[in-house]
């Protein structure tokens, strides 16, 4: 019962976080097409930080957002995944098989769709992972708007699927979006990882030592060539969770998760969306969407996601290895699969890694992500809203 209540709270909080995210995205689009567009871009390009001899921490504000604030977001993602793996939905094979199968199909098929469309442009293939991501906040926000029309079992299915999806995105970023490695910086990162492991091994419960070493790990990873956000995931692995019988306030990982979550929902993710979702619409036409990158992303999110999720989950259901979620039908399962195509924040983030410092590609990524996500949101909502109640 306690796990079920925590899951309900998680779903409700993620759904609520869709509102500030939506407001930030709309504000970014409006300002990108206003006389203030150049001023906003100028602010995002402002260099902040310190430079002292060979040590340089001066970066444009946009990179502080994408490398710094997003590291905190990935710390939260890591804490949530750890909790689910140890005592939540991901800890029980009987509950996790169906959403894991759906998540795997929902990551593989969109990537295949992207490659099939973008193969005519070799450089465009760097973005193959962009449509493989699901935005948990927006997708659960749409489900929240549908209320009791969608059974709780499908909300749990989509939540678990999105968590597995995030885990897959972390692996993809670590393996495929790492460049120009610095052996020295990686060495320092390894030392700090060992320090985190020792803190955990000796049963240190205070968060301060973990956060200090985690900050040093982030700095090392930032300089190593591995994307700095992964430091947040590594830090989450070592922060103690302990027994589920303890009060949440006495469990360091749970306490930190509760502290970060509102900051992530109401500040970090909206700031990221505002900085990365602005798309100048002047000069855009239907032909703009038919360019390899935006078309591949939009098709991967809208078509690839729903096909992959239904295919992955459907094989298990039809084979008898898993049951249809309680109170769900093939139609409502399909509607939820369509909502899996809302990529937005994670897709934009992977796009920034796939095409760094390429303004033209950046605009194409934003166009494809926005079109694919909006089509998925509207279509998924209509399918679920018109589905017979059970």
N, C-alpha and C positions, 0 to 999 in steps of 0.2 A: 504493500500500500504506500509506503514512504517513497519507493522508487517511482511509482505511478504519479504521486503528487508532485515530485520533483520534475518529472517529465512534462506534466501539465504546466507547471510554472515556467519551464524552459520554453515550451511552445508558445505560451502567452507572451513571454518577454521578447522572443524573436519576432513574433508577429507584430508587436507594438513598435519594435525598432524599425519597421518598414516605413513608418510615417516620416520621421526626420530624414531618412535616406531618400525618400521620394521628394521631399521639399528641397533638399540639397541638390538633387539631380535636376529638378525643374529650374532652380535658381541658376545653376551652371549653364543650362541651355539658353535661358533668357539673357543672361549677361554676355554669353558668347556671341549673341546676335544683337547686341546693343552698342551704343557709343562707348561703353565702359569696357569693351572686350580687351583693348590694348592695355588698359590700366590693370585689369585682372591678370593678364599674362605677364605683365611687368612685375607684379607682386610675386607671382609664382616662380619667376626666374631670379628673384632677389637672392643673392648669396648671403648665407648666414653661417656663423660658426667662427672657428679660430684657426689661424695658420701660424705655426711657430717652428721655424727651421724646417726640418724634414717632415714634421708632423703637420698634416693638413686635415682639418675637419670642416672646412668651408664647403657648403653645398647649396644649390638652389633650394628654395623653400619647398618646391615640388618633390625633390628627392628626400628631404627631411620627412615629409609626409609619407612617401612611399616606402622609405627604408626605416624610418624611426617609429612613427605612429603605427604603421602596419605591423611592426615587430611586436607591439603590445597586443594588437588584434590577434596575431598568430600565437602569442602566449595564451590568450583566452581560448583559442581554438584547441591548442594543445592540452590545456586543463580540462576542457569539455570532453575531448577524445579519451584522455586518461581516465576520467571518471566513468565514462560509458563503458570502456574496456574492462575496468576493474569491478564495477558493481552496477552498471546500468544495462541498457538494452543490448550492447555489444558483448556483454559477458555471458550471454546465454545463446548457444548455437541455434536453438529452436526458434528464437525471436529474430536472430540476425541474418539467417540464411536468405530470406526473401529480399530484404532491402539491399543486402550486399550484392546479390545477383543483379538486382535492378541497377545499382550504382555502377557495377562493372560494365554492364551493357550500355549504360548511359554515359560512360566515359570513352568506351572503345568505338561505338558506332559514330558519334559526332566527329571524332578524330578522323575516322575513315572517310566520312562525308566531306570534311574539310580538305583532306589530301586529294580526294577525287576531283574536287572543283578547282583547287588552287595549284594543282601540279603543273599548270601551264606557265606559272611564274615561280622559278626555283627559290627566290628569296622569300616569297610569300609562305613557303612551307614551314618557316620558323614558327609560325603561329598555329600549328596544328593542335595545340592543347587548349587554345582559347575557348572553343565551344564545349569543352569537356566539363566545365564547372557549373555548379548550381548555386544560386544565391538563396541561402536559407531564410534570410529575413523577408525578402520580397515574396518568395513562394509561400511561406507560412502566413504572410500578411494577406495574400489572396484567399487562402483557406479560412483565415479568421473572418474575412468579409462574408464568406458563405455560411458561417455559423453552423447550425446543426444539420445542414444539408450534407455535410461531410462527416462520416463517423470518425471517432477518435482513433480507431485502428489505422486509418489512412493517414491521419496527421502524424501518428507515430512512425508509420512507414516512410513518409516523406522526410521527417526529421532525421531518422536513422540513416536513410539514403544520403541526405545532404552531409551528415557527419562523415560517412565513409567517403563521400565525394571530396570533402575537404582533406581527408587523409591522403587520398590519391593525388590531389593537387600539390600537397606538400612534397610527396615523393617525386612528382614530375618536376617541380621547381628545383629540387636538390640535384636531380640527375641531369636534366636537359637544359637548364637555364643558369649554368655556372660557367664562368669564363675567366681566363687570365688569372690562374691561381697563384697566390703568394705563399711559398713554403714557410716563410718566417711567420706570417700572420696565422696560417693554419696550425703551426706549432704552438703558438700562444693559445689559440682556441682549444687545442687538445689539452693543454695544461689546465685551463679553466673548466673544461668538461670533467676532468679527473677531480678537480676541487669540488665541483657540484656532487659528483658521485660519492666522495668522501664525506661530505656534509650529510648526505642521505644515509650513508652506511653507518655513521656514528649517531644517527637518530636526532640530529639537530632539528628542532621544531620551530625556532624563530625564523621569520621570513627575511629579516634584514641581511644575513649573510648570503642567502641565496640570491637576493636581488642585487647586491653589490657585485658578486661574482658574475651574475647574469649580465649586468651592464658591461663588465669587462669582456665577457664573451661576445656580446653584441658588437663592441668596438673591434675586436679581433676578426670576427666574421665579416664585418663591414669592409675591412681592409684586405680580406683574403681572396675575394673574387666570388665566393659563395654568397648568395643573396642574404642580406642581414636579417630578414624576417625569420629565417630558419633558426636563429639563435633563440627566439621566443619559444619555439616548439621544443628545442632541446632543454631549455630551462624548465619548462612545464613537466618534462619527464622525471625530473629529480625532486621537485617540490613534494613533500610528504602528503599522502592522502589519508593513510591509516584506516582504521576500522570504521565501517559504516555505522557502528553503534554509538560513536562519539557525536556530541552536538556539533553542528556545522561550524559554529564559532571557534571550536577548538581544533578544527581540521584545517591546516594551513592552505592546502590546495583549494578546498571548497570556499574558505573565507576570501582568498585572493580572487577566485572566480567571481564571487558575488560583488567584490569591490570594483573589478574591472568592467563587468558587464554593462552597467549603466553608462560608464564613460565611453565604452565601445559603441553602444547603441546611439547615444545622444551627442557624441563629439567626434570620435575617431572615424567611424564609417561615414557620417555625413561630410566631414572635412575631406576625406578621401574622394567621395563621390563628387563633391563640388570641384575639387582640383583636377579630376580626371574625366568628368562626363561632359564638359563643355564641347559642343560641336557647332561650328559656324554653318548655318544652313544656306547661306548665300552661294549660289552657283551649283548647289546640289540638284540632281535630277534623278529620274529612274535609272538612267544609264550609270550613275555613280554607284548605285547598289549592285550593278552587274559586274563591277570590277572583281577580280578573283578573291581578294581578302574579305571585303564586306559580304559578298554573296556566300562565300564558304562559311563564314562565321554565322550569318543569319540562318543558312540552311542547316548547319550543324546543330545550332541551338533549337530551332523550331522543329525540324524533321528528325535529325539524328538523335536528339535526346529522347523524344517520345518513342521512337522505334526501338532504341536501345534498352530503355527501361522496361517497356512492355515485353520485349523479347526476352530479356534476362529474367524478369520475374515470372513471365508466362510459362517459360520452359519448366521452372520448378513447380508451378501450380498444376500444369497439365500432366506432369510426370508423377505427381503425387508426393514429391519430396517436400513440398510446403503447401500450406492451406491459404486460400484467399483470405485476406484480412477480414475480421469479423464485421458484419454489416455492410461490406463492400460488394460491388459487382464489377464485371469486366468494364462497364462504362465508366464507373467512378474511378477505378484503377487507371484507366486510360486518361481520364481528366487530370489526375494527379501526375501522371507521367508527362503530360504536356507542360504542367507547371514546372517540372524539372528543367525545362528549357529556359527558365529565367536565369540567365547567367550573371549579368550586371557586374557587381563589385569584383568578384573573383576573376571573371573573364576580363574585365578592364585591367586588373592587376597583372594577370598573365600576359596580356597584350603589351603592357608597359615593359615587361621583361623580354618579350619576343622581338620587339622593334624599338630598342632604346634610342632616344634622340633622333627619331625619324618622324618629323612632323606630318608628312604625307600619309605614312602608314598609320600613325596615331589617329588621324582623322578617320581613316578607313575602318580601323578597329572599333572606334566609338560608334560609327554608323552601323556596322554589322551587329554589334552587341545590343545597341538600342532597338534596332528593328527586330532582331531575333527574340529579345526579351519581351518586348511589347506584344508581338504576335503570340508568344507562348502564354503570357499573362491573360490576354483577352480571350484567346481560344480555350484555355484551360478553365477559366471562370465560366464561360458560356456552356461548355460541356457539362461541368459539375452542377451549374444552376438549373439546367434543363433536365438533368437526370432524375428519374422517378425516385421518390423517397422510399427507403426500405426500413 
